[in-house]
Amino acid sequence: MAPDLAGIWTSTYEYPSSSRGGTFTSEHQVTLTQDGNTVRVRSFGSPSRVMIDLEAMEVEDLVVLTGTWTEVTDPAGPYEGRRYHGGIQLLLSEDARRMSGAWIGHNRSLTSVNTGSWVLEQVT
């Protein structure tokens, strides 16, 4: 079973943007809630909303979290309130204060699939 991960975390991910010509970073403050091996991540305090639903599994001596993510972007931002979604897999650090891994999901024009890094770090 996964250790208790409930609390406030910082979520940071990188994403490519063909329309803006580069790779960008997005950061959100999020709350993690947990029921057994099911972990829910929800952002707060930002015009864009991030939601992640994960299932934690022990693999040898490590905890791997696998699931789906959704983001509804800032309506006043460059992506005009668009909804994006995809898959995510994270590895939990030994001290259970950091998760790092990668996401996968479609681009704005639905013509290709992108991927990038995603890190969650515990604040409280």
GROMACS elastic network, one bead per residue, 0.5 to 0.9 nm:
[ bonds ]
;  ai    aj funct       b0    kb
    1    36     6  0.69540   500
    1    37     6  0.61860   500
    1    56     6  0.75632   500
    1    57     6  0.70668   500
    1    58     6  0.68423   500
    1    63     6  0.84662   500
    2     5     6  0.78906   500
    2    36     6  0.72911   500
    2    37     6  0.59036   500
    2    38     6  0.89726   500
    2    56     6  0.61582   500
    2    57     6  0.70873   500
    2    58     6  0.72349   500
    2    63     6  0.65897   500
    2    64     6  0.89996   500
    3    36     6  0.88845   500
    3    37     6  0.87505   500
    3    63     6  0.89127   500
    3    96     6  0.72010   500
    4     7     6  0.89420   500
    4    33     6  0.89024   500
    4    34     6  0.71747   500
    4    36     6  0.85425   500
    4    96     6  0.84443   500
    5    32     6  0.66767   500
    5    33     6  0.72136   500
    5    34     6  0.67659   500
    5    39     6  0.79819   500
    5    96     6  0.72849   500
    5    97     6  0.79764   500
    5   122     6  0.83905   500
    6     9     6  0.88556   500
    6    31     6  0.72759   500
    6    34     6  0.59355   500
    6    39     6  0.83382   500
    6   124     6  0.87218   500
    7    30     6  0.83759   500
    7    31     6  0.56385   500
    7    32     6  0.53431   500
    7    33     6  0.69620   500
    7   122     6  0.73342   500
    7   123     6  0.75612   500
    7   124     6  0.56315   500
    8    29     6  0.71133   500
    8    30     6  0.57691   500
    8    32     6  0.63648   500
    8   121     6  0.87316   500
    8   122     6  0.61947   500
    8   123     6  0.54232   500
    8   124     6  0.52598   500
    9    28     6  0.85701   500
    9    29     6  0.60503   500
    9    30     6  0.53121   500
    9    31     6  0.61638   500
    9    32     6  0.71369   500
    9    41     6  0.89692   500
    9    97     6  0.87914   500
    9    98     6  0.88709   500
    9   120     6  0.62343   500
    9   121     6  0.53078   500
    9   124     6  0.69555   500
   10    27     6  0.70089   500
   10    28     6  0.59094   500
   10    30     6  0.60124   500
   10    31     6  0.86455   500
   10   119     6  0.80672   500
   10   120     6  0.54753   500
   10   121     6  0.52237   500
   10   122     6  0.64136   500
   10   123     6  0.67245   500
   11    26     6  0.80852   500
   11    27     6  0.55077   500
   11    28     6  0.51576   500
   11    29     6  0.61832   500
   11    30     6  0.66273   500
   11    43     6  0.84857   500
   11   118     6  0.73372   500
   11   119     6  0.58744   500
   11   121     6  0.67071   500
   11   122     6  0.89865   500
   12    25     6  0.68263   500
   12    26     6  0.56306   500
   12    28     6  0.66227   500
   12    29     6  0.89459   500
   12   117     6  0.83164   500
   12   118     6  0.57679   500
   12   119     6  0.52983   500
   12   120     6  0.63846   500
   12   121     6  0.85292   500
   13    24     6  0.83763   500
   13    25     6  0.56464   500
   13    26     6  0.55080   500
   13    27     6  0.67099   500
   13   102     6  0.83929   500
   13   103     6  0.83906   500
   13   116     6  0.70208   500
   13   117     6  0.55860   500
   13   119     6  0.62773   500
   13   120     6  0.86943   500
   14    23     6  0.66939   500
   14    24     6  0.55417   500
   14    26     6  0.64250   500
   14   115     6  0.85434   500
   14   116     6  0.54835   500
   14   117     6  0.56231   500
   14   118     6  0.67083   500
   15    22     6  0.85584   500
   15    23     6  0.55201   500
   15    24     6  0.54371   500
   15    25     6  0.64315   500
   15    26     6  0.79730   500
   15   114     6  0.77550   500
   15   115     6  0.70998   500
   15   116     6  0.56584   500
   15   117     6  0.78634   500
   16    20     6  0.86030   500
   16    21     6  0.78927   500
   16    22     6  0.58323   500
   16    24     6  0.62657   500
   16    25     6  0.89327   500
   16   107     6  0.87485   500
   16   114     6  0.74055   500
   16   115     6  0.81433   500
   16   116     6  0.77979   500
   17    20     6  0.52930   500
   17    21     6  0.56723   500
   17    22     6  0.55085   500
   17    23     6  0.59960   500
   17    24     6  0.73033   500
   17   107     6  0.82083   500
   17   108     6  0.86028   500
   18    22     6  0.66474   500
   18    23     6  0.86369   500
   18   107     6  0.88178   500
   18   108     6  0.89455   500
   19    22     6  0.83981   500
   19   108     6  0.87905   500
   20    23     6  0.84997   500
   20    78     6  0.87919   500
   28    43     6  0.61306   500
   28    44     6  0.73898   500
   28    45     6  0.80159   500
   28    46     6  0.70409   500
   28    48     6  0.85347   500
   28    49     6  0.83512   500
   28    50     6  0.76787   500
   29    42     6  0.84290   500
   29    43     6  0.56053   500
   29    44     6  0.59945   500
   29    45     6  0.71091   500
   29    46     6  0.80380   500
   30    41     6  0.62483   500
   30    42     6  0.52268   500
   30    44     6  0.58890   500
   30    45     6  0.87231   500
   30    50     6  0.81012   500
   30    51     6  0.87806   500
   30   120     6  0.89091   500
   31    40     6  0.80186   500
   31    41     6  0.56624   500
   31    42     6  0.54248   500
   31    43     6  0.63529   500
   31    44     6  0.76087   500
   32    39     6  0.66902   500
   32    40     6  0.55775   500
   32    42     6  0.67331   500
   33    38     6  0.84038   500
   33    39     6  0.58088   500
   33    40     6  0.52596   500
   33    41     6  0.66810   500
   33    42     6  0.86058   500
   34    37     6  0.69864   500
   34    38     6  0.56771   500
   34    40     6  0.62973   500
   34    41     6  0.89429   500
   35    38     6  0.52445   500
   35    39     6  0.65925   500
   35    40     6  0.86128   500
   36    39     6  0.78970   500
   36    56     6  0.86170   500
   37    54     6  0.81661   500
   37    55     6  0.56240   500
   37    57     6  0.71020   500
   37    65     6  0.89130   500
   38    53     6  0.74932   500
   38    54     6  0.58670   500
   38    56     6  0.63881   500
   39    52     6  0.81486   500
   39    53     6  0.60298   500
   39    54     6  0.50169   500
   39    55     6  0.61766   500
   39    56     6  0.72896   500
   39    65     6  0.84567   500
   40    51     6  0.75260   500
   40    52     6  0.59127   500
   40    54     6  0.63312   500
   40    55     6  0.88908   500
   41    50     6  0.77413   500
   41    51     6  0.55487   500
   41    53     6  0.63681   500
   41    54     6  0.81435   500
   41    69     6  0.89886   500
   42    49     6  0.75617   500
   42    50     6  0.59082   500
   42    52     6  0.66577   500
   42    53     6  0.88846   500
   43    46     6  0.73919   500
   43    48     6  0.82713   500
   43    49     6  0.57030   500
   43    50     6  0.52277   500
   43    51     6  0.66026   500
   44    47     6  0.84772   500
   44    48     6  0.87053   500
   44    49     6  0.72004   500
   44    50     6  0.84029   500
   45    48     6  0.86939   500
   45    49     6  0.88283   500
   46    49     6  0.67854   500
   46    74     6  0.80453   500
   47    72     6  0.88039   500
   47    73     6  0.73021   500
   47    75     6  0.74121   500
   47    76     6  0.83787   500
   47    77     6  0.89524   500
   48    71     6  0.70588   500
   48    72     6  0.56290   500
   48    75     6  0.76071   500
   48    77     6  0.88228   500
   48    81     6  0.76279   500
   49    70     6  0.80953   500
   49    71     6  0.54855   500
   49    72     6  0.52054   500
   49    73     6  0.64451   500
   49    74     6  0.77163   500
   50    69     6  0.72656   500
   50    70     6  0.58236   500
   50    72     6  0.66994   500
   50    73     6  0.83573   500
   51    68     6  0.84063   500
   51    69     6  0.56637   500
   51    70     6  0.52102   500
   51    71     6  0.63557   500
   51    72     6  0.88247   500
   52    67     6  0.72186   500
   52    68     6  0.57528   500
   52    70     6  0.64080   500
   52    71     6  0.87278   500
   52    88     6  0.84151   500
   53    66     6  0.82227   500
   53    67     6  0.55663   500
   53    68     6  0.55379   500
   53    69     6  0.64896   500
   53    70     6  0.89290   500
   54    65     6  0.57655   500
   54    66     6  0.52406   500
   54    68     6  0.66785   500
   54    69     6  0.86233   500
   54    88     6  0.82959   500
   54    89     6  0.84117   500
   55    64     6  0.81940   500
   55    65     6  0.54186   500
   55    66     6  0.54358   500
   55    67     6  0.61618   500
   56    63     6  0.63597   500
   56    64     6  0.56486   500
   56    66     6  0.66023   500
   56    67     6  0.88927   500
   57    62     6  0.83069   500
   57    63     6  0.55573   500
   57    64     6  0.53416   500
   57    65     6  0.63558   500
   57    66     6  0.81684   500
   58    61     6  0.66380   500
   58    62     6  0.56148   500
   58    64     6  0.62360   500
   58    65     6  0.88058   500
   59    62     6  0.52982   500
   59    63     6  0.60701   500
   59    64     6  0.67563   500
   60    63     6  0.82156   500
   61    94     6  0.89518   500
   62    91     6  0.74188   500
   62    92     6  0.69622   500
   62    93     6  0.78984   500
   62    94     6  0.74587   500
   63    90     6  0.85889   500
   63    91     6  0.61280   500
   63    92     6  0.54336   500
   63    93     6  0.80272   500
   63    94     6  0.86311   500
   64    89     6  0.71596   500
   64    90     6  0.58803   500
   64    92     6  0.62975   500
   64    99     6  0.89679   500
   65    88     6  0.81439   500
   65    89     6  0.56409   500
   65    90     6  0.50646   500
   65    91     6  0.62724   500
   65    92     6  0.74425   500
   65    99     6  0.85124   500
   66    87     6  0.77778   500
   66    88     6  0.58608   500
   66    90     6  0.64580   500
   66    91     6  0.88788   500
   67    86     6  0.86504   500
   67    87     6  0.58175   500
   67    88     6  0.54031   500
   67    89     6  0.64881   500
   67    90     6  0.89453   500
   68    85     6  0.72577   500
   68    86     6  0.56320   500
   68    88     6  0.55837   500
   68    89     6  0.84592   500
   68   103     6  0.86485   500
   69    84     6  0.82639   500
   69    85     6  0.54319   500
   69    86     6  0.55159   500
   69    87     6  0.60297   500
   69    88     6  0.66319   500
   69   103     6  0.81473   500
   69   105     6  0.89587   500
   70    83     6  0.70691   500
   70    84     6  0.56532   500
   70    86     6  0.67265   500
   70    87     6  0.88979   500
   71    82     6  0.80440   500
   71    83     6  0.56696   500
   71    84     6  0.52443   500
   71    85     6  0.62951   500
   72    75     6  0.83673   500
   72    81     6  0.57374   500
   72    82     6  0.56240   500
   72    84     6  0.64609   500
   72    85     6  0.87927   500
   73    76     6  0.85756   500
   73    77     6  0.72493   500
   73    78     6  0.85977   500
   73    79     6  0.62337   500
   73    80     6  0.65855   500
   73    82     6  0.54652   500
   73    83     6  0.64701   500
   73    84     6  0.80249   500
   74    77     6  0.50456   500
   74    78     6  0.79209   500
   74    79     6  0.70719   500
   74    80     6  0.61499   500
   74    81     6  0.50202   500
   74    82     6  0.79408   500
   75    78     6  0.81643   500
   75    79     6  0.72388   500
   75    82     6  0.75759   500
   76    79     6  0.79820   500
   76    80     6  0.57022   500
   76    81     6  0.72316   500
   77    80     6  0.53562   500
   77    81     6  0.73742   500
   78    81     6  0.85331   500
   79    82     6  0.58212   500
   79    83     6  0.89619   500
   79   108     6  0.82317   500
   82   108     6  0.83399   500
   84   105     6  0.74170   500
   84   106     6  0.72805   500
   84   107     6  0.81198   500
   84   108     6  0.80554   500
   85   104     6  0.84037   500
   85   105     6  0.59719   500
   85   106     6  0.73765   500
   86   103     6  0.70485   500
   86   104     6  0.55352   500
   86   106     6  0.71802   500
   87   102     6  0.85603   500
   87   103     6  0.56754   500
   87   104     6  0.52863   500
   87   105     6  0.65808   500
   88   101     6  0.75280   500
   88   102     6  0.58171   500
   88   104     6  0.63596   500
   88   105     6  0.88931   500
   88   118     6  0.82768   500
   89   100     6  0.81327   500
   89   101     6  0.56645   500
   89   102     6  0.57811   500
   89   103     6  0.66171   500
   89   118     6  0.87578   500
   90    99     6  0.56415   500
   90   102     6  0.66219   500
   90   103     6  0.86842   500
   90   118     6  0.77890   500
   90   119     6  0.78967   500
   90   120     6  0.88581   500
   91    98     6  0.82546   500
   91    99     6  0.53086   500
   91   100     6  0.54203   500
   91   101     6  0.61046   500
   92    95     6  0.81200   500
   92    96     6  0.58218   500
   92    97     6  0.75859   500
   92    98     6  0.59449   500
   92   100     6  0.68272   500
   93    96     6  0.50802   500
   93    97     6  0.64704   500
   93    98     6  0.53607   500
   93    99     6  0.60713   500
   93   100     6  0.79893   500
   94    97     6  0.79565   500
   94    98     6  0.84534   500
   95    98     6  0.76195   500
   96    99     6  0.76335   500
   96   122     6  0.83942   500
   97   120     6  0.82821   500
   97   121     6  0.59014   500
   97   122     6  0.50293   500
   97   123     6  0.82843   500
   98   119     6  0.72237   500
   98   120     6  0.56761   500
   98   122     6  0.62043   500
   99   118     6  0.81998   500
   99   119     6  0.56078   500
   99   120     6  0.50668   500
   99   121     6  0.65042   500
   99   122     6  0.87373   500
  100   117     6  0.74914   500
  100   118     6  0.58464   500
  100   120     6  0.64374   500
  100   121     6  0.85564   500
  101   116     6  0.84965   500
  101   117     6  0.57669   500
  101   118     6  0.54096   500
  101   119     6  0.64505   500
  102   115     6  0.68102   500
  102   116     6  0.54703   500
  102   118     6  0.51453   500
  102   119     6  0.80908   500
  103   114     6  0.82695   500
  103   115     6  0.54098   500
  103   116     6  0.56032   500
  103   117     6  0.63481   500
  103   118     6  0.64652   500
  104   113     6  0.68905   500
  104   114     6  0.57026   500
  104   116     6  0.68840   500
  105   112     6  0.85335   500
  105   113     6  0.53655   500
  105   114     6  0.54501   500
  105   115     6  0.64193   500
  106   109     6  0.80899   500
  106   110     6  0.57319   500
  106   111     6  0.74336   500
  106   112     6  0.58286   500
  106   114     6  0.58614   500
  106   115     6  0.85954   500
  107   110     6  0.52394   500
  107   111     6  0.65939   500
  107   112     6  0.57854   500
  107   113     6  0.58965   500
  107   114     6  0.63449   500
  108   111     6  0.78463   500
  108   112     6  0.86916   500
  109   112     6  0.78174   500
  110   113     6  0.77335   500
